[in-house]
Every structure is written in C-alpha cells, then in structure tokens.
Amino acid sequence: MKVGVLALQGAFREHENILAACGVEAEQIRKPQQLDKISSLIIPGGESTTIGKLLNEFRLFEPIVKMGREGLPIFGTCAGLIMLAREIEGSTQPRLGLMDIRVERNAFGRQVDSFEAGLDITAIGGQPFRAVFIRAPYIIETGSDVEVLATFREKIVLARQGRFLAAAFHPELTGDLRIHKYFLEKCVQNDTDKK
C-alpha cells in the first residue's frame, strides 16, 4: 500500500510523517503519472482556491476526479475538505465535487481565530481527539449516504462517504495517529478488500 500526498501546497510533509508512524509508505504527488503508483490520496490543508488552480496547472485535476469516481480513496483535511465538496457556499471556485457535502469556507474566522478543541469521535475510540482548526471550514449539509463522525459547536467537522473522508481540522499537526489509521482501515483497506 502506498498513499499519495498531494504536495503542491500545505502541510504535506506532516501527513507523510504521520503515515510513516502508521507504517505506511507515502508518495509526494506533483505529476499525473505519479497517481498510477498509489492506492489512495491525501489532500492536505492550504488555500483551497490556490490548490484548485495548481491542480489545473499541474494537470492533476481531471485525473484525480476520474480516479475518485472510479474508486480511489481520498482523505481531505481543511482545504482538502473544501476540494472534495459538491458545493461551496457562495463560491464557484474549482472543486473535485466527489463528496455529497455543502461547505462553508473560513467558517470559524480568520488565521488569528485559530484554535484547538477536544473532539469526541466514537469511530476512533479512546480519549477526545485534539483537533487543530486553522481558518477552518465546516460542513453545512450532507447527502443521505454521508456519515457524520464529529461535530464542534453543532457544526459538522468530520465526515465519511464510503471511501472518502473529510476533516475540517488538521489531524496531521497533532501526532495522534487515530484519524489517519481510521482512513487506512475503513476507507483504503475496506476498498482494497472489495477488489
């Protein structure tokens, strides 16, 4: 199993470090041909409009959409969540549109309003997960087959739809492996088992 980490912007190295701690090999993705080497993909945080432009510039946008529709498991964090969304409130910016969710950008405020919070996430068990929110979005609305995994102040901040997982926060900045392990076990390995 090799997990691709989109390496155009954002905290991609931190995701690589977490994957290494999970015992999984990571591949930085910057070119379309690199997508052939991976069994799943992580889209890290950053600035979603910039990520959309870079995906087009590096000719990655269409291949990722195609592979996502054909079964590639994808985990999006913060801006990655926005990129996965079907609809972005008040915006027509490019997005992959793979998850049946409607999202609000910068929903908790600007960079100076960044914060941490303990989230109770039954799906990963154990102690509350220390979530780092930086200019974070949240999910306003979900389709019927989207499973809500965590909320904060009654706003959806973690959700799964089959092989897609979306987090409004940055699990790669905490050193806690549980959410990445959840992605690997529930989205990636379950998907591999079906093939």
Secondary structure, 3 states (H helix, E strand, C coil): CEEEEECCCCCHHHHHHHHHHCCCEEEEECCHHHHHHCCEEEECCCCHHHHHHHHHHCCCHHHHHHHHHHCCCEEEECHHHHHHEEEECCECCCCCCCEEEEEECCCCCCHHHCEEEEECCCCCCCCCEEEEECCCCEEEEECCCCEEEEEECCEEEEEEECCEEEECCCHHHCCCCHHHHHHHHHHHHHHHHHC
